[in-house]
Amino acid sequence: MTMNQEIITGLVKKVIDELIMEKGPKREDLTGLVDTVDEEVENSVEAQKRLIEMSLERRCEIISSIRKAVLDNNEMLSALSIKETDFGRYEDKIRENILCATKTPGVEDIQPIALSGDHGLMLLEFAPVGVIGSLTPITNPTGTLIHNSISMIAAGNSVVFNPHPSARETSTRLVQILHQAVVDAGGPPGLVSSVREPNLETAREIVEHPKINMLVATGGRPVVNVVLRSGKKAIGAGAGNPPVVVDETANIRKAAQCIVDGATINNNIFCTCEKEVIAVDEVADSLIKFMQETGKAYLLTPEEAKKVTNLVVTPERKINIAYIGKNVQVILREVGVELGEEYRLAIFEAPKDHPLVWLEQMMPVMPIVRVKDIQEAIQFGVEVEQGNRHTALMHSTNVENMTAFARAVQTTIFVKNGPGYAGIGLGGEGHTSFTIAGPTGEGLTSARTFTRQRRCTLVESFRII
Ligand code: NAD
Protein backbone atom coordinates (compact mmCIF):
# COMPACT_ATOMS: atom_id res chain seq x y z
CA MET A 1 0.00 0.00 0.00
CA THR A 2 1.42 3.45 -0.96
CA MET A 3 1.53 6.27 1.55
CA ASN A 4 -1.38 8.01 -0.25
CA GLN A 5 -3.48 4.85 -0.14
CA GLU A 6 -2.75 4.49 3.57
CA ILE A 7 -3.85 8.08 4.22
CA ILE A 8 -7.07 7.60 2.21
CA THR A 9 -7.86 4.27 3.95
CA GLY A 10 -7.27 5.95 7.31
CA LEU A 11 -9.54 8.86 6.41
CA VAL A 12 -12.34 6.55 5.17
CA LYS A 13 -12.09 4.53 8.40
CA LYS A 14 -12.29 7.73 10.43
CA VAL A 15 -15.41 8.92 8.56
CA ILE A 16 -17.10 5.52 9.03
CA ASP A 17 -16.23 5.56 12.74
CA GLU A 18 -17.67 9.05 13.08
CA LEU A 19 -20.86 7.98 11.30
CA ILE A 20 -21.26 5.03 13.64
CA MET A 21 -20.67 7.28 16.63
CA GLU A 22 -23.19 9.79 15.30
CA LYS A 23 -25.85 7.09 15.02
CA GLY A 24 -25.09 5.50 18.36
CA PRO A 25 -24.45 7.03 21.76
CA LYS A 26 -21.52 9.39 22.37
CA ARG A 27 -18.19 7.69 23.10
CA GLU A 28 -18.20 8.61 26.78
CA ASP A 29 -21.57 6.92 27.10
CA LEU A 30 -20.31 3.55 25.95
CA THR A 31 -20.14 2.38 29.55
CA GLY A 32 -23.91 2.13 29.90
CA LEU A 33 -23.84 4.99 32.40
CA VAL A 34 -25.14 8.47 31.59
CA ASP A 35 -25.93 11.63 33.53
CA THR A 36 -29.58 12.22 32.76
CA VAL A 37 -32.67 10.12 32.27
CA ASP A 38 -33.50 11.92 29.01
CA GLU A 39 -30.13 11.04 27.53
CA GLU A 40 -30.45 7.49 28.80
CA VAL A 41 -33.87 7.00 27.24
CA GLU A 42 -32.80 8.48 23.86
CA ASN A 43 -29.90 6.00 23.73
CA SER A 44 -32.18 3.21 24.84
CA VAL A 45 -34.78 3.89 22.13
CA GLU A 46 -32.04 3.81 19.48
CA ALA A 47 -30.47 0.66 20.92
CA GLN A 48 -33.78 -1.19 20.97
CA LYS A 49 -34.44 -0.30 17.34
CA ARG A 50 -31.03 -1.67 16.41
CA LEU A 51 -31.56 -4.83 18.45
CA ILE A 52 -34.73 -5.81 16.61
CA GLU A 53 -33.00 -5.27 13.28
CA MET A 54 -30.45 -7.90 14.32
CA SER A 55 -30.89 -11.67 13.95
CA LEU A 56 -32.21 -13.87 16.73
CA GLU A 57 -28.91 -15.68 16.57
CA ARG A 58 -27.15 -12.43 17.48
CA ARG A 59 -29.63 -11.92 20.32
CA CYS A 60 -28.74 -15.40 21.65
CA GLU A 61 -25.05 -14.48 21.46
CA ILE A 62 -25.74 -11.32 23.46
CA ILE A 63 -27.50 -13.34 26.16
CA SER A 64 -24.65 -15.89 26.28
CA SER A 65 -22.17 -13.05 26.59
CA ILE A 66 -24.12 -11.57 29.52
CA ARG A 67 -24.23 -14.93 31.29
CA LYS A 68 -20.47 -15.39 30.85
CA ALA A 69 -19.63 -11.84 31.97
CA VAL A 70 -21.63 -12.30 35.18
CA LEU A 71 -19.91 -15.59 35.97
CA ASP A 72 -16.48 -14.10 35.17
CA ASN A 73 -17.10 -11.14 37.50
CA ASN A 74 -19.04 -12.99 40.18
CA GLU A 75 -16.47 -12.77 42.98
CA MET A 76 -15.95 -9.04 42.49
CA LEU A 77 -19.68 -8.28 42.25
CA SER A 78 -20.52 -10.38 45.31
CA ALA A 79 -17.79 -8.77 47.38
CA LEU A 80 -18.76 -5.27 46.24
CA SER A 81 -22.41 -5.87 47.03
CA ILE A 82 -21.60 -7.00 50.60
CA LYS A 83 -19.16 -4.12 51.08
CA GLU A 84 -21.62 -1.50 49.91
CA THR A 85 -24.93 -2.68 51.38
CA ASP A 86 -23.66 -4.82 54.29
CA PHE A 87 -26.59 -7.17 53.54
CA GLY A 88 -26.29 -10.93 53.18
CA ARG A 89 -23.41 -13.38 52.93
CA TYR A 90 -20.66 -13.50 50.33
CA GLU A 91 -21.02 -17.23 49.55
CA ASP A 92 -24.78 -16.82 49.07
CA LYS A 93 -24.34 -13.80 46.77
CA ILE A 94 -22.11 -16.06 44.67
CA ARG A 95 -24.96 -18.64 44.53
CA GLU A 96 -27.52 -15.92 43.73
CA ASN A 97 -25.51 -14.65 40.77
CA ILE A 98 -24.80 -18.14 39.40
CA LEU A 99 -28.51 -18.94 39.70
CA CYS A 100 -29.56 -15.81 37.82
CA ALA A 101 -26.86 -16.17 35.15
CA THR A 102 -27.66 -19.81 34.43
CA LYS A 103 -31.36 -20.34 35.19
CA THR A 104 -32.97 -17.20 33.78
CA PRO A 105 -34.53 -18.29 30.48
CA GLY A 106 -33.25 -16.66 27.28
CA VAL A 107 -34.62 -16.32 23.76
CA GLU A 108 -36.12 -19.83 23.90
CA ASP A 109 -38.77 -18.40 26.23
CA ILE A 110 -40.42 -16.45 23.42
CA GLN A 111 -41.06 -19.35 21.04
CA PRO A 112 -44.11 -18.49 18.93
CA ILE A 113 -47.30 -20.54 19.03
CA ALA A 114 -48.79 -21.84 15.77
CA LEU A 115 -52.30 -23.18 15.29
CA SER A 116 -53.49 -24.78 12.08
CA GLY A 117 -57.05 -25.78 11.23
CA ASP A 118 -59.77 -25.78 8.54
CA HIS A 119 -59.35 -22.05 8.07
CA GLY A 120 -55.57 -21.96 7.65
CA LEU A 121 -52.81 -20.93 10.02
CA MET A 122 -52.62 -18.64 13.01
CA LEU A 123 -49.24 -17.57 14.33
CA LEU A 124 -48.92 -15.94 17.73
CA GLU A 125 -45.64 -14.17 18.35
CA PHE A 126 -44.22 -12.59 21.49
CA ALA A 127 -42.99 -9.18 20.39
CA PRO A 128 -40.90 -6.68 22.35
CA VAL A 129 -42.65 -3.89 24.23
CA GLY A 130 -39.78 -1.45 23.51
CA VAL A 131 -37.98 0.42 26.30
CA ILE A 132 -38.52 -0.86 29.84
CA GLY A 133 -37.91 1.15 33.01
CA SER A 134 -36.81 -1.12 35.86
CA LEU A 135 -36.63 -0.01 39.51
CA THR A 136 -34.51 -2.45 41.51
CA PRO A 137 -34.13 -3.18 45.24
CA ILE A 138 -31.27 -2.80 47.69
CA THR A 139 -31.65 -6.42 48.82
CA ASN A 140 -30.64 -8.01 45.49
CA PRO A 141 -28.66 -5.36 43.61
CA THR A 142 -26.99 -8.05 41.48
CA GLY A 143 -29.61 -10.82 41.13
CA THR A 144 -32.45 -8.54 40.02
CA LEU A 145 -30.33 -6.64 37.49
CA ILE A 146 -28.93 -9.87 36.01
CA HIS A 147 -32.31 -11.57 35.81
CA ASN A 148 -34.12 -8.54 34.41
CA SER A 149 -31.42 -7.77 31.83
CA ILE A 150 -31.39 -11.31 30.46
CA SER A 151 -35.21 -11.56 30.41
CA MET A 152 -35.87 -8.13 28.94
CA ILE A 153 -33.16 -8.25 26.26
CA ALA A 154 -34.02 -11.86 25.29
CA ALA A 155 -37.51 -10.54 24.55
CA GLY A 156 -36.09 -7.82 22.27
CA ASN A 157 -36.32 -4.85 24.62
CA SER A 158 -33.85 -2.35 25.98
CA VAL A 159 -33.81 -1.58 29.70
CA VAL A 160 -33.10 1.55 31.71
CA PHE A 161 -32.44 0.77 35.34
CA ASN A 162 -33.00 2.95 38.35
CA PRO A 163 -31.12 0.99 41.01
CA HIS A 164 -31.68 1.61 44.71
CA PRO A 165 -29.46 4.61 45.63
CA SER A 166 -27.93 2.69 48.55
CA ALA A 167 -26.73 -0.01 46.12
CA ARG A 168 -25.51 2.50 43.54
CA GLU A 169 -21.89 1.44 43.33
CA THR A 170 -22.62 -2.27 42.88
CA SER A 171 -25.50 -1.72 40.49
CA THR A 172 -23.74 0.78 38.25
CA ARG A 173 -20.61 -1.40 38.14
CA LEU A 174 -22.81 -4.32 37.10
CA VAL A 175 -24.55 -2.20 34.44
CA GLN A 176 -21.12 -1.42 32.97
CA ILE A 177 -20.27 -5.13 32.88
CA LEU A 178 -23.62 -6.03 31.29
CA HIS A 179 -23.24 -3.19 28.79
CA GLN A 180 -19.75 -4.31 27.81
CA ALA A 181 -20.98 -7.90 27.43
CA VAL A 182 -23.69 -6.71 25.01
CA VAL A 183 -21.23 -4.67 22.96
CA ASP A 184 -18.64 -7.50 22.95
CA ALA A 185 -21.24 -9.79 21.40
CA GLY A 186 -21.96 -7.26 18.65
CA GLY A 187 -25.06 -5.82 20.29
CA PRO A 188 -25.96 -2.13 20.28
CA PRO A 189 -24.57 0.17 22.98
CA GLY A 190 -27.23 1.58 25.29
CA LEU A 191 -29.29 -1.64 25.44
CA VAL A 192 -28.79 -1.77 29.19
CA SER A 193 -28.12 1.42 31.10
CA SER A 194 -28.44 3.42 34.27
CA VAL A 195 -27.96 7.00 35.32
CA ARG A 196 -24.75 7.51 37.27
CA GLU A 197 -26.56 8.84 40.34
CA PRO A 198 -29.91 7.07 40.64
CA ASN A 199 -32.30 8.57 43.18
CA LEU A 200 -36.03 9.08 43.78
CA GLU A 201 -36.10 11.99 41.34
CA THR A 202 -34.57 9.92 38.50
CA ALA A 203 -37.01 7.12 39.39
CA ARG A 204 -39.89 9.60 39.01
CA GLU A 205 -38.50 10.77 35.65
CA ILE A 206 -38.34 7.17 34.44
CA VAL A 207 -41.88 6.48 35.62
CA GLU A 208 -43.18 9.55 33.80
CA HIS A 209 -41.02 9.41 30.66
CA PRO A 210 -43.24 9.25 27.55
CA LYS A 211 -40.75 7.08 25.62
CA ILE A 212 -40.69 4.32 28.23
CA ASN A 213 -43.23 1.68 27.28
CA MET A 214 -43.31 -0.54 30.35
CA LEU A 215 -42.40 -0.20 34.02
CA VAL A 216 -41.20 -2.91 36.35
CA ALA A 217 -40.94 -2.31 40.10
CA THR A 218 -39.12 -4.85 42.26
CA GLY A 219 -39.36 -3.71 45.86
CA GLY A 220 -41.85 -2.86 48.58
CA ARG A 221 -45.55 -2.11 48.20
CA PRO A 222 -45.11 1.72 47.88
CA VAL A 223 -42.95 1.51 44.74
CA VAL A 224 -45.27 -1.11 43.25
CA ASN A 225 -48.13 1.34 43.78
CA VAL A 226 -46.11 4.12 42.12
CA VAL A 227 -45.74 2.15 38.87
CA LEU A 228 -49.32 0.90 38.99
CA ARG A 229 -50.54 4.52 39.15
CA SER A 230 -48.35 5.55 36.17
CA GLY A 231 -50.92 4.87 33.48
CA LYS A 232 -48.39 2.62 31.71
CA LYS A 233 -48.26 -1.14 31.44
CA ALA A 234 -46.64 -2.03 34.77
CA ILE A 235 -45.39 -5.13 36.50
CA GLY A 236 -45.22 -5.09 40.27
CA ALA A 237 -43.01 -7.48 42.24
CA GLY A 238 -43.68 -6.64 45.85
CA ALA A 239 -42.87 -7.64 49.41
CA GLY A 240 -43.64 -10.98 50.98
CA ASN A 241 -43.85 -12.44 54.48
CA PRO A 242 -43.65 -16.18 53.76
CA PRO A 243 -45.17 -18.38 56.50
CA VAL A 244 -43.99 -21.98 56.85
CA VAL A 245 -46.55 -24.40 58.28
CA VAL A 246 -45.41 -27.68 59.85
CA ASP A 247 -48.08 -30.28 60.59
CA GLU A 248 -47.97 -33.48 62.64
CA THR A 249 -47.45 -35.69 59.56
CA ALA A 250 -44.24 -33.97 58.44
CA ASN A 251 -40.79 -35.51 58.52
CA ILE A 252 -39.84 -33.20 61.37
CA ARG A 253 -36.07 -33.62 61.22
CA LYS A 254 -36.10 -32.82 57.50
CA ALA A 255 -38.47 -29.89 58.04
CA ALA A 256 -36.12 -28.47 60.68
CA GLN A 257 -33.12 -28.71 58.34
CA CYS A 258 -35.03 -27.15 55.41
CA ILE A 259 -36.30 -24.24 57.51
CA VAL A 260 -32.84 -23.48 58.86
CA ASP A 261 -31.32 -23.66 55.36
CA GLY A 262 -34.10 -21.65 53.72
CA ALA A 263 -34.33 -18.95 56.37
CA THR A 264 -30.60 -18.34 56.49
CA ILE A 265 -29.61 -18.04 52.85
CA ASN A 266 -28.22 -14.53 52.45
CA ASN A 267 -29.22 -13.85 56.07
CA ASN A 268 -32.92 -14.02 55.16
CA ILE A 269 -33.00 -11.08 52.73
CA PHE A 270 -34.56 -12.98 49.81
CA CYS A 271 -38.24 -12.13 49.57
CA THR A 272 -38.94 -15.89 49.31
CA CYS A 273 -37.17 -16.80 52.58
CA GLU A 274 -39.16 -18.32 55.42
CA LYS A 275 -40.18 -15.45 57.73
CA GLU A 276 -42.21 -17.19 60.45
CA VAL A 277 -42.86 -20.81 61.44
CA ILE A 278 -46.34 -22.02 62.38
CA ALA A 279 -46.10 -25.44 64.02
CA VAL A 280 -48.92 -27.63 65.33
CA ASP A 281 -48.58 -28.24 69.05
CA GLU A 282 -48.00 -31.98 68.69
CA VAL A 283 -44.68 -31.46 66.86
CA ALA A 284 -43.58 -27.96 67.91
CA ASP A 285 -41.17 -29.18 70.62
CA SER A 286 -39.46 -31.74 68.40
CA LEU A 287 -39.22 -29.21 65.57
CA ILE A 288 -37.40 -26.77 67.84
CA LYS A 289 -35.15 -29.56 69.16
CA PHE A 290 -34.24 -30.70 65.62
CA MET A 291 -33.60 -27.11 64.53
CA GLN A 292 -31.13 -26.78 67.42
CA GLU A 293 -29.57 -30.13 66.45
CA THR A 294 -28.65 -28.78 63.01
CA GLY A 295 -25.95 -26.93 64.96
CA LYS A 296 -26.91 -23.71 63.19
CA ALA A 297 -29.94 -22.50 65.15
CA TYR A 298 -29.68 -20.91 68.59
CA LEU A 299 -32.79 -20.99 70.80
CA LEU A 300 -33.25 -17.63 72.53
CA THR A 301 -34.46 -17.58 76.12
CA PRO A 302 -37.67 -15.55 76.59
CA GLU A 303 -35.57 -12.76 78.12
CA GLU A 304 -33.13 -12.75 75.18
CA ALA A 305 -36.01 -12.86 72.71
CA LYS A 306 -37.48 -9.75 74.32
CA LYS A 307 -34.14 -7.90 74.08
CA VAL A 308 -33.65 -8.92 70.44
CA THR A 309 -37.18 -7.78 69.59
CA ASN A 310 -36.59 -4.38 71.20
CA LEU A 311 -33.36 -4.11 69.23
CA VAL A 312 -34.63 -5.01 65.76
CA VAL A 313 -38.15 -3.56 65.95
CA THR A 314 -38.49 0.20 66.40
CA PRO A 315 -41.02 1.80 68.80
CA GLU A 316 -43.09 2.61 65.66
CA ARG A 317 -43.27 -1.16 65.04
CA LYS A 318 -41.01 -1.03 62.00
CA ILE A 319 -37.97 -3.18 61.23
CA ASN A 320 -34.74 -1.47 62.29
CA ILE A 321 -32.86 -1.25 59.00
CA ALA A 322 -29.50 -1.38 60.83
CA TYR A 323 -29.98 -5.12 61.39
CA ILE A 324 -31.38 -6.20 58.01
CA GLY A 325 -29.25 -8.87 56.35
CA LYS A 326 -26.73 -9.01 59.22
CA ASN A 327 -25.12 -12.20 60.53
CA VAL A 328 -26.82 -13.61 63.62
CA GLN A 329 -23.62 -13.06 65.63
CA VAL A 330 -23.77 -9.31 64.94
CA ILE A 331 -27.38 -9.07 66.14
CA LEU A 332 -26.96 -11.20 69.25
CA ARG A 333 -23.74 -9.50 70.30
CA GLU A 334 -25.81 -6.35 70.79
CA VAL A 335 -27.85 -8.12 73.49
CA GLY A 336 -24.83 -9.70 75.15
CA VAL A 337 -24.94 -13.17 73.54
CA GLU A 338 -21.75 -14.40 71.87
CA LEU A 339 -22.28 -17.12 69.27
CA GLY A 340 -19.76 -19.30 67.44
CA GLU A 341 -19.26 -18.86 63.70
CA GLU A 342 -21.23 -22.06 62.96
CA TYR A 343 -24.53 -20.40 63.95
CA ARG A 344 -26.77 -18.96 61.24
CA LEU A 345 -30.13 -18.35 62.95
CA ALA A 346 -31.78 -17.32 66.22
CA ILE A 347 -35.17 -18.91 66.94
CA PHE A 348 -37.73 -18.26 69.63
CA GLU A 349 -41.30 -19.14 70.51
CA ALA A 350 -43.58 -16.19 69.83
CA PRO A 351 -47.21 -15.34 70.50
CA LYS A 352 -49.45 -14.73 67.50
CA ASP A 353 -49.32 -10.96 67.85
CA HIS A 354 -45.51 -10.72 68.01
CA PRO A 355 -44.24 -8.00 65.62
CA LEU A 356 -41.70 -10.29 63.96
CA VAL A 357 -44.52 -12.61 62.93
CA TRP A 358 -46.16 -9.77 60.99
CA LEU A 359 -43.18 -7.74 59.77
CA GLU A 360 -40.85 -8.82 56.97
CA GLN A 361 -37.72 -8.96 59.13
CA MET A 362 -35.14 -9.89 56.43
CA MET A 363 -32.66 -11.01 59.10
CA PRO A 364 -31.82 -14.38 60.68
CA VAL A 365 -34.21 -14.11 63.64
CA MET A 366 -37.13 -16.50 63.35
CA PRO A 367 -40.34 -16.54 65.43
CA ILE A 368 -42.09 -19.90 65.91
CA VAL A 369 -45.81 -19.81 66.66
CA ARG A 370 -47.46 -22.84 68.24
CA VAL A 371 -51.04 -23.63 67.17
CA LYS A 372 -53.58 -26.26 68.20
CA ASP A 373 -54.05 -28.08 64.89
CA ILE A 374 -53.77 -27.87 61.11
CA GLN A 375 -57.00 -25.87 60.71
CA GLU A 376 -55.67 -23.16 63.00
CA ALA A 377 -52.26 -23.33 61.26
CA ILE A 378 -53.80 -22.79 57.83
CA GLN A 379 -56.02 -19.95 59.00
CA PHE A 380 -53.14 -18.19 60.73
CA GLY A 381 -50.77 -18.79 57.77
CA VAL A 382 -53.24 -17.02 55.49
CA GLU A 383 -53.54 -14.10 57.93
CA VAL A 384 -49.81 -13.49 58.31
CA GLU A 385 -49.18 -13.75 54.55
CA GLN A 386 -51.36 -10.62 54.50
CA GLY A 387 -52.58 -10.96 50.93
CA ASN A 388 -49.12 -10.34 49.45
CA ARG A 389 -49.72 -13.36 47.18
CA HIS A 390 -45.99 -13.97 47.40
CA THR A 391 -44.68 -17.20 48.94
CA ALA A 392 -45.85 -19.80 51.46
CA LEU A 393 -44.36 -23.12 52.53
CA MET A 394 -45.49 -26.31 54.15
CA HIS A 395 -43.92 -29.42 55.62
CA SER A 396 -46.36 -32.32 55.60
CA THR A 397 -47.00 -35.74 54.11
CA ASN A 398 -50.76 -35.26 54.12
CA VAL A 399 -51.88 -34.36 50.60
CA GLU A 400 -55.21 -33.01 51.79
CA ASN A 401 -53.55 -30.66 54.27
CA MET A 402 -51.10 -29.43 51.65
CA THR A 403 -53.87 -28.87 49.14
CA ALA A 404 -56.00 -27.05 51.71
CA PHE A 405 -53.22 -24.59 52.63
CA ALA A 406 -52.19 -24.01 49.02
CA ARG A 407 -55.81 -23.24 48.07
CA ALA A 408 -56.38 -20.98 51.04
CA VAL A 409 -53.17 -18.94 50.91
CA GLN A 410 -53.24 -18.17 47.15
CA THR A 411 -49.54 -17.34 46.88
CA THR A 412 -47.50 -17.12 43.67
CA ILE A 413 -45.01 -19.66 45.06
CA PHE A 414 -45.95 -22.60 47.30
CA VAL A 415 -43.07 -24.82 48.40
CA LYS A 416 -43.74 -28.25 49.90
CA ASN A 417 -41.12 -30.14 51.92
CA GLY A 418 -38.17 -27.99 50.86
CA PRO A 419 -36.45 -24.69 51.66
CA GLY A 420 -37.96 -21.46 50.31
CA TYR A 421 -35.21 -20.99 47.75
CA ALA A 422 -36.32 -24.21 45.99
CA GLY A 423 -39.29 -22.13 44.83
CA ILE A 424 -36.96 -19.92 42.78
CA GLY A 425 -35.22 -22.87 41.16
CA LEU A 426 -32.32 -23.30 43.59
CA GLY A 427 -32.52 -27.04 44.28
CA GLY A 428 -36.08 -27.03 42.92
CA GLU A 429 -37.41 -27.52 39.41
CA GLY A 430 -38.17 -24.62 37.10
CA HIS A 431 -36.50 -21.41 36.01
CA THR A 432 -35.39 -18.70 38.39
CA SER A 433 -36.72 -15.19 38.80
CA PHE A 434 -35.68 -12.27 40.98
CA THR A 435 -38.74 -10.31 39.95
CA ILE A 436 -41.68 -12.29 41.31
CA ALA A 437 -44.80 -10.47 40.27
CA GLY A 438 -47.45 -11.37 42.85
CA PRO A 439 -49.47 -8.10 42.90
CA THR A 440 -49.88 -7.97 39.11
CA GLY A 441 -50.02 -11.74 38.60
CA GLU A 442 -47.23 -12.50 36.10
CA GLY A 443 -45.62 -14.80 38.68
CA LEU A 444 -41.96 -15.68 38.25
CA THR A 445 -41.18 -13.31 35.40
CA SER A 446 -39.14 -14.36 32.38
CA ALA A 447 -38.60 -13.09 28.83
CA ARG A 448 -42.19 -13.81 27.80
CA THR A 449 -43.47 -11.53 30.57
CA PHE A 450 -41.81 -8.57 28.87
CA THR A 451 -43.55 -8.97 25.54
CA ARG A 452 -46.73 -8.01 23.77
CA GLN A 453 -48.64 -10.63 21.84
CA ARG A 454 -49.10 -10.24 18.11
CA ARG A 455 -51.27 -12.51 16.00
CA CYS A 456 -50.79 -13.17 12.28
CA THR A 457 -53.52 -15.09 10.43
CA LEU A 458 -53.13 -16.72 7.04
CA VAL A 459 -56.52 -17.72 5.68
CA GLU A 460 -57.10 -21.05 3.92
CA SER A 461 -53.47 -22.03 3.44
CA PHE A 462 -50.55 -23.71 5.15
CA ARG A 463 -52.37 -26.64 6.70
CA ILE A 464 -50.38 -29.53 5.37
CA ILE A 465 -52.22 -32.49 6.93
P1 NAD B 1 -37.88 -0.37 48.08
O1 NAD B 1 -39.29 -0.48 47.70
O2 NAD B 1 -37.50 0.54 49.17
O3 NAD B 1 -37.02 0.08 46.78
C1 NAD B 1 -37.12 -0.61 45.54
C2 NAD B 1 -36.79 0.38 44.42
O4 NAD B 1 -37.86 1.31 44.30
C3 NAD B 1 -35.53 1.20 44.66
O5 NAD B 1 -34.87 1.38 43.43
C4 NAD B 1 -36.07 2.51 45.19
O6 NAD B 1 -35.20 3.57 44.93
C5 NAD B 1 -37.37 2.64 44.42
N1 NAD B 1 -38.40 3.41 45.11
C6 NAD B 1 -38.80 3.27 46.39
N2 NAD B 1 -39.81 4.12 46.67
C7 NAD B 1 -40.06 4.80 45.52
C8 NAD B 1 -40.98 5.84 45.15
N3 NAD B 1 -41.85 6.33 46.02
N4 NAD B 1 -40.93 6.31 43.89
C9 NAD B 1 -40.05 5.80 42.99
N5 NAD B 1 -39.16 4.83 43.29
C10 NAD B 1 -39.17 4.34 44.53
O7 NAD B 1 -37.38 -1.86 48.39
P2 NAD B 1 -35.97 -2.35 48.97
O8 NAD B 1 -35.88 -2.05 50.41
O9 NAD B 1 -34.90 -1.89 48.06
O10 NAD B 1 -36.09 -3.93 48.76
C11 NAD B 1 -36.65 -4.79 49.70
C12 NAD B 1 -38.09 -5.11 49.40
O11 NAD B 1 -38.21 -5.60 48.08
C13 NAD B 1 -38.63 -6.19 50.31
O12 NAD B 1 -39.91 -5.85 50.71
C14 NAD B 1 -38.61 -7.44 49.43
O13 NAD B 1 -39.58 -8.39 49.78
C15 NAD B 1 -38.94 -6.84 48.09
N6 NAD B 1 -38.46 -7.67 46.99
C16 NAD B 1 -39.37 -8.28 46.20
C17 NAD B 1 -38.95 -9.08 45.17
C18 NAD B 1 -39.93 -9.80 44.30
O14 NAD B 1 -39.50 -10.39 43.32
N7 NAD B 1 -41.21 -9.79 44.59
C19 NAD B 1 -37.58 -9.24 44.91
C20 NAD B 1 -36.67 -8.59 45.74
C21 NAD B 1 -37.12 -7.78 46.78
Boltz pocket constraint, residues with backbone or C-beta under 6 A from the ligand:
constraints:
  - pocket:
      binder: B
      contacts: [[A, 135], [A, 136], [A, 137], [A, 138], [A, 139], [A, 140], [A, 162], [A, 163], [A, 164], [A, 165], [A, 199], [A, 200], [A, 203], [A, 204], [A, 218], [A, 219], [A, 220], [A, 221], [A, 222], [A, 223], [A, 226], [A, 237], [A, 238], [A, 239], [A, 240], [A, 269], [A, 270], [A, 271], [A, 360], [A, 433], [A, 434], [A, 435], [A, 436], [A, 437], [A, 438]]
      max_distance: 6.0
